[in-house]
């Protein structure tokens, strides 16, 4: 197995650069001397202060350019491609969140479908070496077979969010087939870590604890049939993306499009994850932390287990995540306590 090393002379366009994964990927590329153009619309889906904190850290690099652009604005996005002529594009701008898509479908269609179409059009008219885009483990819907493999049937999404991500994969395949756009889709499995998204469960649990509120656990209180999640630490995700950047794959029928799972391949019971978070927060604070827990039925759109087979990614670029849940949650807890001054 051989794969190319990162080319630091190329220009990398990262959409969603003020977001969680976009920030860490941008930072890694900048630290290695790459030129990064970051775009983001800085929407208020969650606390924009955190987005500004991430951006401030990126703006200390002289090879970073930030543009406030919404990918659903075709003209503005096309102008970015025209002016900066990126070699490699990583599209991480999307409206995230399974549950939020049940209440606010419009924003998902706007960002995830129209926005992604605009990205594909820009890559067609201003050809790129590689387009990497965010898909999601949610495309597997209520699949019972685990671990989830990229070849599994994924035509029954259980949320609009998942449906938009599946449509991204279909659209990218079409553009690769028709216009020879080299594209790679990544199905992310529950990414966590410092400076993460406050709408994610682990972050919300910490918020509730410090607000002296109980946490809600949507597993019916059934410990025998607990929810399983494939939690993937942010550094592992970034390492996987970075290895793929210079390595477009060829899929079926010689179409330059492929989809990979990027997960931990080691699912954790939700309750074990919560207990580990309690221990890590206890260590960060120097005193015992125990969450007050309320058990509720599983939410619509939630799936019982997410569990990634990562063999395809490992075979393509020799990469397998290595951060344990204890190590990852400790880093998150230390950051949280420090950032929000909770000592």
Secondary structure, 3 states (H helix, E strand, C coil): CCCCCCCCCCEEEEECCCCHHHHHHHHHHHHCCCEEEEEECCCCCCCHHHHHHHHHHHCCCCCEEEEECCCCCHHHHHHHHHHHCCCEEEECCCCCCHHHHHHCHHHHHHHHHHHHHHHHHHHHHCCCCEEEEEEEHHHHCCCCCCCECCCCCCCCCCCHHHHHHHHHHHHHHHHHHHHCCCEEEEEECCEECCCCCCCCHHHHHHHHHHCCCCEEECCCCCCCCCCEECCEEHHHHHHHHHHHHCCCCCCHHHCCEEEEEECCCCCEEHHHHHHHHHHHHHHHHCCCCCCCEEECCCCCCCCCECCECCHHHHHHHCCCCCCCHHHHHHHHHHHHHHHCCCC
